[in-house]
Amino acid sequence: MMPIHKLTPRKVATAGPGKHEDGGGLRLVVSRTGAWKWMLRFTLHGKRREMGLGSLLITRAALLALLRRSQSP
């Protein structure tokens, strides 16, 4: 079994250009221009798929909004 959670916050913050795998299907892609995006690799009906999850800032903002909503009464 492949180890998961290999991308620590430190590794994400210092990631250079290229594809950085987390091991659980999550991938951080950093372009040569420095743009970051998250991708999710999965299998659906026997076919390998990739889904873009957005830029680092968009996904961080969405996560914070979700956390705020879940904590409000």
PDB file of N, CA, C and O in Angstrom:
ATOM      1  N   MET A   1       0.848  -1.188   0.000  1.00  0.00           N
ATOM      2  CA  MET A   1       0.000   0.000   0.000  1.00  0.00           C
ATOM      3  C   MET A   1       0.887   1.243   0.000  1.00  0.00           C
ATOM      4  O   MET A   1       1.897   1.304   0.701  1.00  0.00           O
ATOM      5  N   MET A   2       0.497   2.210  -0.783  1.00  0.00           N
ATOM      6  CA  MET A   2       1.259   3.443  -0.919  1.00  0.00           C
ATOM      7  C   MET A   2       1.043   4.360   0.292  1.00  0.00           C
ATOM      8  O   MET A   2      -0.097   4.547   0.716  1.00  0.00           O
ATOM      9  N   PRO A   3       2.109   4.932   0.856  1.00  0.00           N
ATOM     10  CA  PRO A   3       1.929   5.848   1.994  1.00  0.00           C
ATOM     11  C   PRO A   3       1.162   7.104   1.556  1.00  0.00           C
ATOM     12  O   PRO A   3       1.322   7.596   0.439  1.00  0.00           O
ATOM     13  N   ILE A   4       0.324   7.603   2.475  1.00  0.00           N
ATOM     14  CA  ILE A   4      -0.435   8.814   2.168  1.00  0.00           C
ATOM     15  C   ILE A   4      -0.012   9.930   3.104  1.00  0.00           C
ATOM     16  O   ILE A   4       0.751   9.719   4.046  1.00  0.00           O
ATOM     17  N   HIS A   5      -0.520  11.115   2.829  1.00  0.00           N
ATOM     18  CA  HIS A   5      -0.228  12.322   3.615  1.00  0.00           C
ATOM     19  C   HIS A   5       1.255  12.676   3.580  1.00  0.00           C
ATOM     20  O   HIS A   5       1.833  13.059   4.597  1.00  0.00           O
ATOM     21  N   LYS A   6       1.865  12.544   2.407  1.00  0.00           N
ATOM     22  CA  LYS A   6       3.286  12.869   2.269  1.00  0.00           C
ATOM     23  C   LYS A   6       3.519  14.368   2.113  1.00  0.00           C
ATOM     24  O   LYS A   6       4.636  14.843   2.319  1.00  0.00           O
ATOM     25  N   LEU A   7       2.467  15.128   1.748  1.00  0.00           N
ATOM     26  CA  LEU A   7       2.624  16.575   1.585  1.00  0.00           C
ATOM     27  C   LEU A   7       2.330  17.264   2.914  1.00  0.00           C
ATOM     28  O   LEU A   7       1.174  17.383   3.321  1.00  0.00           O
ATOM     29  N   THR A   8       3.363  17.707   3.570  1.00  0.00           N
ATOM     30  CA  THR A   8       3.209  18.454   4.810  1.00  0.00           C
ATOM     31  C   THR A   8       3.024  19.932   4.459  1.00  0.00           C
ATOM     32  O   THR A   8       3.338  20.336   3.340  1.00  0.00           O
ATOM     33  N   PRO A   9       2.523  20.743   5.389  1.00  0.00           N
ATOM     34  CA  PRO A   9       2.405  22.171   5.110  1.00  0.00           C
ATOM     35  C   PRO A   9       3.746  22.790   4.692  1.00  0.00           C
ATOM     36  O   PRO A   9       3.784  23.672   3.834  1.00  0.00           O
ATOM     37  N   ARG A  10       4.820  22.334   5.288  1.00  0.00           N
ATOM     38  CA  ARG A  10       6.154  22.851   4.933  1.00  0.00           C
ATOM     39  C   ARG A  10       6.521  22.494   3.496  1.00  0.00           C
ATOM     40  O   ARG A  10       7.043  23.330   2.758  1.00  0.00           O
ATOM     41  N   LYS A  11       6.246  21.237   3.095  1.00  0.00           N
ATOM     42  CA  LYS A  11       6.547  20.813   1.728  1.00  0.00           C
ATOM     43  C   LYS A  11       5.716  21.583   0.710  1.00  0.00           C
ATOM     44  O   LYS A  11       6.208  21.922  -0.366  1.00  0.00           O
ATOM     45  N   VAL A  12       4.460  21.860   1.044  1.00  0.00           N
ATOM     46  CA  VAL A  12       3.605  22.632   0.140  1.00  0.00           C
ATOM     47  C   VAL A  12       4.141  24.052   0.001  1.00  0.00           C
ATOM     48  O   VAL A  12       4.221  24.582  -1.107  1.00  0.00           O
ATOM     49  N   ALA A  13       4.507  24.666   1.119  1.00  0.00           N
ATOM     50  CA  ALA A  13       4.983  26.048   1.101  1.00  0.00           C
ATOM     51  C   ALA A  13       6.287  26.205   0.327  1.00  0.00           C
ATOM     52  O   ALA A  13       6.541  27.262  -0.251  1.00  0.00           O
ATOM     53  N   THR A  14       7.112  25.163   0.311  1.00  0.00           N
ATOM     54  CA  THR A  14       8.417  25.269  -0.342  1.00  0.00           C
ATOM     55  C   THR A  14       8.490  24.487  -1.653  1.00  0.00           C
ATOM     56  O   THR A  14       9.578  24.288  -2.193  1.00  0.00           O
ATOM     57  N   ALA A  15       7.352  24.047  -2.165  1.00  0.00           N
ATOM     58  CA  ALA A  15       7.325  23.228  -3.385  1.00  0.00           C
ATOM     59  C   ALA A  15       7.803  24.028  -4.596  1.00  0.00           C
ATOM     60  O   ALA A  15       7.348  25.146  -4.838  1.00  0.00           O
ATOM     61  N   GLY A  16       8.712  23.444  -5.339  1.00  0.00           N
ATOM     62  CA  GLY A  16       9.192  24.042  -6.578  1.00  0.00           C
ATOM     63  C   GLY A  16       8.363  23.555  -7.750  1.00  0.00           C
ATOM     64  O   GLY A  16       7.439  22.764  -7.563  1.00  0.00           O
ATOM     65  N   PRO A  17       8.675  24.011  -8.958  1.00  0.00           N
ATOM     66  CA  PRO A  17       7.916  23.592 -10.139  1.00  0.00           C
ATOM     67  C   PRO A  17       7.902  22.074 -10.294  1.00  0.00           C
ATOM     68  O   PRO A  17       8.910  21.403 -10.068  1.00  0.00           O
ATOM     69  N   GLY A  18       6.745  21.546 -10.682  1.00  0.00           N
ATOM     70  CA  GLY A  18       6.601  20.113 -10.900  1.00  0.00           C
ATOM     71  C   GLY A  18       5.341  19.580 -10.245  1.00  0.00           C
ATOM     72  O   GLY A  18       4.506  20.342  -9.757  1.00  0.00           O
ATOM     73  N   LYS A  19       5.216  18.257 -10.242  1.00  0.00           N
ATOM     74  CA  LYS A  19       4.064  17.578  -9.651  1.00  0.00           C
ATOM     75  C   LYS A  19       4.487  16.964  -8.322  1.00  0.00           C
ATOM     76  O   LYS A  19       5.479  16.238  -8.248  1.00  0.00           O
ATOM     77  N   HIS A  20       3.728  17.261  -7.283  1.00  0.00           N
ATOM     78  CA  HIS A  20       4.047  16.788  -5.939  1.00  0.00           C
ATOM     79  C   HIS A  20       2.874  15.949  -5.443  1.00  0.00           C
ATOM     80  O   HIS A  20       1.781  16.473  -5.230  1.00  0.00           O
ATOM     81  N   GLU A  21       3.098  14.646  -5.260  1.00  0.00           N
ATOM     82  CA  GLU A  21       2.048  13.696  -4.900  1.00  0.00           C
ATOM     83  C   GLU A  21       1.907  13.563  -3.384  1.00  0.00           C
ATOM     84  O   GLU A  21       2.891  13.596  -2.645  1.00  0.00           O
ATOM     85  N   ASP A  22       0.650  13.411  -2.939  1.00  0.00           N
ATOM     86  CA  ASP A  22       0.387  13.154  -1.538  1.00  0.00           C
ATOM     87  C   ASP A  22       0.291  11.656  -1.254  1.00  0.00           C
ATOM     88  O   ASP A  22       0.412  11.234  -0.104  1.00  0.00           O
ATOM     89  N   GLY A  23       0.079  10.871  -2.273  1.00  0.00           N
ATOM     90  CA  GLY A  23      -0.018   9.431  -2.099  1.00  0.00           C
ATOM     91  C   GLY A  23      -1.438   8.925  -2.028  1.00  0.00           C
ATOM     92  O   GLY A  23      -1.663   7.729  -2.213  1.00  0.00           O
ATOM     93  N   GLY A  24      -2.388   9.768  -1.772  1.00  0.00           N
ATOM     94  CA  GLY A  24      -3.791   9.362  -1.698  1.00  0.00           C
ATOM     95  C   GLY A  24      -4.592   9.853  -2.885  1.00  0.00           C
ATOM     96  O   GLY A  24      -5.818   9.938  -2.808  1.00  0.00           O
ATOM     97  N   GLY A  25      -3.925  10.177  -3.980  1.00  0.00           N
ATOM     98  CA  GLY A  25      -4.602  10.672  -5.167  1.00  0.00           C
ATOM     99  C   GLY A  25      -4.550  12.190  -5.277  1.00  0.00           C
ATOM    100  O   GLY A  25      -4.891  12.744  -6.321  1.00  0.00           O
ATOM    101  N   LEU A  26      -4.132  12.862  -4.223  1.00  0.00           N
ATOM    102  CA  LEU A  26      -4.041  14.321  -4.241  1.00  0.00           C
ATOM    103  C   LEU A  26      -2.685  14.733  -4.797  1.00  0.00           C
ATOM    104  O   LEU A  26      -1.654  14.172  -4.426  1.00  0.00           O
ATOM    105  N   ARG A  27      -2.694  15.715  -5.687  1.00  0.00           N
ATOM    106  CA  ARG A  27      -1.461  16.166  -6.328  1.00  0.00           C
ATOM    107  C   ARG A  27      -1.439  17.696  -6.364  1.00  0.00           C
ATOM    108  O   ARG A  27      -2.418  18.337  -6.745  1.00  0.00           O
ATOM    109  N   LEU A  28      -0.319  18.254  -5.965  1.00  0.00           N
ATOM    110  CA  LEU A  28      -0.082  19.692  -6.099  1.00  0.00           C
ATOM    111  C   LEU A  28       0.769  19.891  -7.336  1.00  0.00           C
ATOM    112  O   LEU A  28       1.843  19.301  -7.456  1.00  0.00           O
ATOM    113  N   VAL A  29       0.293  20.724  -8.262  1.00  0.00           N
ATOM    114  CA  VAL A  29       1.029  21.005  -9.489  1.00  0.00           C
ATOM    115  C   VAL A  29       1.484  22.458  -9.428  1.00  0.00           C
ATOM    116  O   VAL A  29       0.667  23.371  -9.315  1.00  0.00           O
ATOM    117  N   VAL A  30       2.801  22.660  -9.504  1.00  0.00           N
ATOM    118  CA  VAL A  30       3.370  24.006  -9.476  1.00  0.00           C
ATOM    119  C   VAL A  30       3.983  24.271 -10.844  1.00  0.00           C
ATOM    120  O   VAL A  30       4.852  23.526 -11.297  1.00  0.00           O
ATOM    121  N   SER A  31       3.526  25.342 -11.502  1.00  0.00           N
ATOM    122  CA  SER A  31       4.040  25.674 -12.828  1.00  0.00           C
ATOM    123  C   SER A  31       5.361  26.430 -12.711  1.00  0.00           C
ATOM    124  O   SER A  31       5.762  26.845 -11.624  1.00  0.00           O
ATOM    125  N   ARG A  32       6.027  26.600 -13.851  1.00  0.00           N
ATOM    126  CA  ARG A  32       7.296  27.345 -13.850  1.00  0.00           C
ATOM    127  C   ARG A  32       7.085  28.806 -13.466  1.00  0.00           C
ATOM    128  O   ARG A  32       8.008  29.464 -12.985  1.00  0.00           O
ATOM    129  N   THR A  33       5.859  29.321 -13.681  1.00  0.00           N
ATOM    130  CA  THR A  33       5.564  30.712 -13.310  1.00  0.00           C
ATOM    131  C   THR A  33       5.254  30.854 -11.826  1.00  0.00           C
ATOM    132  O   THR A  33       5.134  31.967 -11.313  1.00  0.00           O
ATOM    133  N   GLY A  34       5.123  29.717 -11.136  1.00  0.00           N
ATOM    134  CA  GLY A  34       4.851  29.750  -9.707  1.00  0.00           C
ATOM    135  C   GLY A  34       3.392  29.565  -9.351  1.00  0.00           C
ATOM    136  O   GLY A  34       3.043  29.595  -8.171  1.00  0.00           O
ATOM    137  N   ALA A  35       2.514  29.372 -10.354  1.00  0.00           N
ATOM    138  CA  ALA A  35       1.094  29.151 -10.081  1.00  0.00           C
ATOM    139  C   ALA A  35       0.902  27.753  -9.504  1.00  0.00           C
ATOM    140  O   ALA A  35       1.507  26.792  -9.980  1.00  0.00           O
ATOM    141  N   TRP A  36       0.059  27.641  -8.479  1.00  0.00           N
ATOM    142  CA  TRP A  36      -0.196  26.359  -7.825  1.00  0.00           C
ATOM    143  C   TRP A  36      -1.622  25.942  -8.111  1.00  0.00           C
ATOM    144  O   TRP A  36      -2.528  26.774  -8.121  1.00  0.00           O
ATOM    145  N   LYS A  37      -1.826  24.643  -8.345  1.00  0.00           N
ATOM    146  CA  LYS A  37      -3.184  24.111  -8.444  1.00  0.00           C
ATOM    147  C   LYS A  37      -3.210  22.710  -7.872  1.00  0.00           C
ATOM    148  O   LYS A  37      -2.215  21.986  -7.911  1.00  0.00           O
ATOM    149  N   TRP A  38      -4.362  22.339  -7.341  1.00  0.00           N
ATOM    150  CA  TRP A  38      -4.566  21.017  -6.772  1.00  0.00           C
ATOM    151  C   TRP A  38      -5.319  20.155  -7.765  1.00  0.00           C
ATOM    152  O   TRP A  38      -6.260  20.619  -8.409  1.00  0.00           O
ATOM    153  N   MET A  39      -4.908  18.894  -7.892  1.00  0.00           N
ATOM    154  CA  MET A  39      -5.566  17.924  -8.750  1.00  0.00           C
ATOM    155  C   MET A  39      -5.874  16.683  -7.907  1.00  0.00           C
ATOM    156  O   MET A  39      -5.127  16.339  -6.991  1.00  0.00           O
ATOM    157  N   LEU A  40      -6.980  16.024  -8.230  1.00  0.00           N
ATOM    158  CA  LEU A  40      -7.333  14.776  -7.580  1.00  0.00           C
ATOM    159  C   LEU A  40      -7.396  13.693  -8.640  1.00  0.00           C
ATOM    160  O   LEU A  40      -8.147  13.817  -9.607  1.00  0.00           O
ATOM    161  N   ARG A  41      -6.615  12.631  -8.474  1.00  0.00           N
ATOM    162  CA  ARG A  41      -6.620  11.492  -9.396  1.00  0.00           C
ATOM    163  C   ARG A  41      -7.454  10.385  -8.775  1.00  0.00           C
ATOM    164  O   ARG A  41      -7.281  10.048  -7.604  1.00  0.00           O
ATOM    165  N   PHE A  42      -8.366   9.817  -9.570  1.00  0.00           N
ATOM    166  CA  PHE A  42      -9.221   8.747  -9.075  1.00  0.00           C
ATOM    167  C   PHE A  42      -9.619   7.841 -10.226  1.00  0.00           C
ATOM    168  O   PHE A  42      -9.373   8.161 -11.389  1.00  0.00           O
ATOM    169  N   THR A  43     -10.233   6.712  -9.904  1.00  0.00           N
ATOM    170  CA  THR A  43     -10.711   5.769 -10.911  1.00  0.00           C
ATOM    171  C   THR A  43     -12.225   5.736 -10.851  1.00  0.00           C
ATOM    172  O   THR A  43     -12.810   5.591  -9.777  1.00  0.00           O
ATOM    173  N   LEU A  44     -12.861   5.871 -12.016  1.00  0.00           N
ATOM    174  CA  LEU A  44     -14.318   5.843 -12.122  1.00  0.00           C
ATOM    175  C   LEU A  44     -14.687   4.905 -13.257  1.00  0.00           C
ATOM    176  O   LEU A  44     -14.287   5.116 -14.403  1.00  0.00           O
ATOM    177  N   HIS A  45     -15.443   3.877 -12.940  1.00  0.00           N
ATOM    178  CA  HIS A  45     -15.847   2.876 -13.930  1.00  0.00           C
ATOM    179  C   HIS A  45     -14.644   2.283 -14.645  1.00  0.00           C
ATOM    180  O   HIS A  45     -14.686   2.054 -15.854  1.00  0.00           O
ATOM    181  N   GLY A  46     -13.577   2.035 -13.905  1.00  0.00           N
ATOM    182  CA  GLY A  46     -12.390   1.407 -14.453  1.00  0.00           C
ATOM    183  C   GLY A  46     -11.474   2.320 -15.250  1.00  0.00           C
ATOM    184  O   GLY A  46     -10.480   1.855 -15.808  1.00  0.00           O
ATOM    185  N   LYS A  47     -11.787   3.611 -15.315  1.00  0.00           N
ATOM    186  CA  LYS A  47     -10.947   4.553 -16.059  1.00  0.00           C
ATOM    187  C   LYS A  47     -10.326   5.566 -15.120  1.00  0.00           C
ATOM    188  O   LYS A  47     -10.982   6.072 -14.209  1.00  0.00           O
ATOM    189  N   ARG A  48      -9.053   5.859 -15.351  1.00  0.00           N
ATOM    190  CA  ARG A  48      -8.328   6.849 -14.553  1.00  0.00           C
ATOM    191  C   ARG A  48      -8.813   8.247 -14.925  1.00  0.00           C
ATOM    192  O   ARG A  48      -8.895   8.586 -16.106  1.00  0.00           O
ATOM    193  N   ARG A  49      -9.132   9.048 -13.925  1.00  0.00           N
ATOM    194  CA  ARG A  49      -9.620  10.420 -14.137  1.00  0.00           C
ATOM    195  C   ARG A  49      -8.793  11.387 -13.307  1.00  0.00           C
ATOM    196  O   ARG A  49      -8.161  10.995 -12.325  1.00  0.00           O
ATOM    197  N   GLU A  50      -8.802  12.646 -13.706  1.00  0.00           N
ATOM    198  CA  GLU A  50      -8.209  13.729 -12.928  1.00  0.00           C
ATOM    199  C   GLU A  50      -9.230  14.851 -12.818  1.00  0.00           C
ATOM    200  O   GLU A  50      -9.891  15.204 -13.795  1.00  0.00           O
ATOM    201  N   MET A  51      -9.349  15.401 -11.626  1.00  0.00           N
ATOM    202  CA  MET A  51     -10.270  16.508 -11.396  1.00  0.00           C
ATOM    203  C   MET A  51      -9.487  17.672 -10.807  1.00  0.00           C
ATOM    204  O   MET A  51      -8.776  17.511  -9.816  1.00  0.00           O
ATOM    205  N   GLY A  52      -9.618  18.834 -11.413  1.00  0.00           N
ATOM    206  CA  GLY A  52      -8.984  20.029 -10.877  1.00  0.00           C
ATOM    207  C   GLY A  52      -9.765  20.547  -9.693  1.00  0.00           C
ATOM    208  O   GLY A  52     -10.988  20.669  -9.752  1.00  0.00           O
ATOM    209  N   LEU A  53      -9.059  20.855  -8.610  1.00  0.00           N
ATOM    210  CA  LEU A  53      -9.708  21.357  -7.401  1.00  0.00           C
ATOM    211  C   LEU A  53      -9.506  22.854  -7.216  1.00  0.00           C
ATOM    212  O   LEU A  53     -10.019  23.437  -6.261  1.00  0.00           O
ATOM    213  N   GLY A  54      -8.765  23.474  -8.119  1.00  0.00           N
ATOM    214  CA  GLY A  54      -8.573  24.913  -8.050  1.00  0.00           C
ATOM    215  C   GLY A  54      -7.196  25.294  -7.528  1.00  0.00           C
ATOM    216  O   GLY A  54      -6.360  24.452  -7.199  1.00  0.00           O
ATOM    217  N   SER A  55      -7.007  26.585  -7.472  1.00  0.00           N
ATOM    218  CA  SER A  55      -5.717  27.090  -7.001  1.00  0.00           C
ATOM    219  C   SER A  55      -5.628  26.949  -5.489  1.00  0.00           C
ATOM    220  O   SER A  55      -6.633  26.715  -4.818  1.00  0.00           O
ATOM    221  N   LEU A  56      -4.447  27.088  -4.970  1.00  0.00           N
ATOM    222  CA  LEU A  56      -4.239  26.974  -3.530  1.00  0.00           C
ATOM    223  C   LEU A  56      -5.086  27.991  -2.780  1.00  0.00           C
ATOM    224  O   LEU A  56      -5.675  27.657  -1.752  1.00  0.00           O
ATOM    225  N   LEU A  57      -5.160  29.222  -3.267  1.00  0.00           N
ATOM    226  CA  LEU A  57      -5.915  30.264  -2.568  1.00  0.00           C
ATOM    227  C   LEU A  57      -7.407  29.996  -2.602  1.00  0.00           C
ATOM    228  O   LEU A  57      -8.093  30.214  -1.604  1.00  0.00           O
ATOM    229  N   ILE A  58      -7.923  29.525  -3.730  1.00  0.00           N
ATOM    230  CA  ILE A  58      -9.352  29.254  -3.828  1.00  0.00           C
ATOM    231  C   ILE A  58      -9.739  28.118  -2.892  1.00  0.00           C
ATOM    232  O   ILE A  58     -10.730  28.227  -2.170  1.00  0.00           O
ATOM    233  N   THR A  59      -8.986  27.047  -2.893  1.00  0.00           N
ATOM    234  CA  THR A  59      -9.342  25.916  -2.051  1.00  0.00           C
ATOM    235  C   THR A  59      -9.178  26.251  -0.569  1.00  0.00           C
ATOM    236  O   THR A  59      -9.952  25.771   0.259  1.00  0.00           O
ATOM    237  N   ARG A  60      -8.187  27.063  -0.226  1.00  0.00           N
ATOM    238  CA  ARG A  60      -8.007  27.480   1.171  1.00  0.00           C
ATOM    239  C   ARG A  60      -9.195  28.337   1.616  1.00  0.00           C
ATOM    240  O   ARG A  60      -9.700  28.163   2.725  1.00  0.00           O
ATOM    241  N   ALA A  61      -9.639  29.252   0.767  1.00  0.00           N
ATOM    242  CA  ALA A  61     -10.781  30.103   1.104  1.00  0.00           C
ATOM    243  C   ALA A  61     -12.050  29.267   1.254  1.00  0.00           C
ATOM    244  O   ALA A  61     -12.850  29.504   2.160  1.00  0.00           O
ATOM    245  N   ALA A  62     -12.233  28.295   0.371  1.00  0.00           N
ATOM    246  CA  ALA A  62     -13.410  27.436   0.455  1.00  0.00           C
ATOM    247  C   ALA A  62     -13.388  26.595   1.731  1.00  0.00           C
ATOM    248  O   ALA A  62     -14.424  26.406   2.369  1.00  0.00           O
ATOM    249  N   LEU A  63     -12.227  26.099   2.096  1.00  0.00           N
ATOM    250  CA  LEU A  63     -12.097  25.309   3.317  1.00  0.00           C
ATOM    251  C   LEU A  63     -12.399  26.154   4.547  1.00  0.00           C
ATOM    252  O   LEU A  63     -13.097  25.700   5.454  1.00  0.00           O
ATOM    253  N   LEU A  64     -11.884  27.373   4.589  1.00  0.00           N
ATOM    254  CA  LEU A  64     -12.157  28.251   5.730  1.00  0.00           C
ATOM    255  C   LEU A  64     -13.639  28.577   5.835  1.00  0.00           C
ATOM    256  O   LEU A  64     -14.195  28.600   6.934  1.00  0.00           O
ATOM    257  N   ALA A  65     -14.285  28.829   4.694  1.00  0.00           N
ATOM    258  CA  ALA A  65     -15.720  29.117   4.706  1.00  0.00           C
ATOM    259  C   ALA A  65     -16.510  27.915   5.209  1.00  0.00           C
ATOM    260  O   ALA A  65     -17.462  28.072   5.974  1.00  0.00           O
ATOM    261  N   LEU A  66     -16.126  26.731   4.788  1.00  0.00           N
ATOM    262  CA  LEU A  66     -16.795  25.518   5.236  1.00  0.00           C
ATOM    263  C   LEU A  66     -16.610  25.317   6.735  1.00  0.00           C
ATOM    264  O   LEU A  66     -17.558  24.956   7.433  1.00  0.00           O
ATOM    265  N   LEU A  67     -15.400  25.547   7.234  1.00  0.00           N
ATOM    266  CA  LEU A  67     -15.151  25.411   8.668  1.00  0.00           C
ATOM    267  C   LEU A  67     -15.970  26.417   9.472  1.00  0.00           C
ATOM    268  O   LEU A  67     -16.513  26.083  10.525  1.00  0.00           O
ATOM    269  N   ARG A  68     -16.058  27.646   8.973  1.00  0.00           N
ATOM    270  CA  ARG A  68     -16.843  28.672   9.681  1.00  0.00           C
ATOM    271  C   ARG A  68     -18.321  28.278   9.742  1.00  0.00           C
ATOM    272  O   ARG A  68     -18.971  28.432  10.776  1.00  0.00           O
ATOM    273  N   ARG A  69     -18.845  27.765   8.615  1.00  0.00           N
ATOM    274  CA  ARG A  69     -20.253  27.364   8.580  1.00  0.00           C
ATOM    275  C   ARG A  69     -20.512  26.197   9.527  1.00  0.00           C
ATOM    276  O   ARG A  69     -21.552  26.150  10.183  1.00  0.00           O
ATOM    277  N   SER A  70     -19.578  25.260   9.603  1.00  0.00           N
ATOM    278  CA  SER A  70     -19.803  24.084  10.449  1.00  0.00           C
ATOM    279  C   SER A  70     -19.700  24.427  11.929  1.00  0.00           C
ATOM    280  O   SER A  70     -20.241  23.696  12.758  1.00  0.00           O
ATOM    281  N   GLN A  71     -19.021  25.519  12.286  1.00  0.00           N
ATOM    282  CA  GLN A  71     -18.866  25.899  13.683  1.00  0.00           C
ATOM    283  C   GLN A  71     -19.954  26.862  14.164  1.00  0.00           C
ATOM    284  O   GLN A  71     -20.116  27.054  15.369  1.00  0.00           O
ATOM    285  N   SER A  72     -20.692  27.461  13.245  1.00  0.00           N
ATOM    286  CA  SER A  72     -21.729  28.412  13.671  1.00  0.00           C
ATOM    287  C   SER A  72     -22.972  27.637  14.116  1.00  0.00           C
ATOM    288  O   SER A  72     -23.297  26.593  13.549  1.00  0.00           O
ATOM    289  N   PRO A  73     -23.662  28.159  15.135  1.00  0.00           N
ATOM    290  CA  PRO A  73     -24.853  27.446  15.670  1.00  0.00           C
ATOM    291  C   PRO A  73     -26.034  27.487  14.737  1.00  0.00           C
ATOM    292  O   PRO A  73     -27.089  26.937  15.053  1.00  0.00           O
TER     293      PRO A  73
END
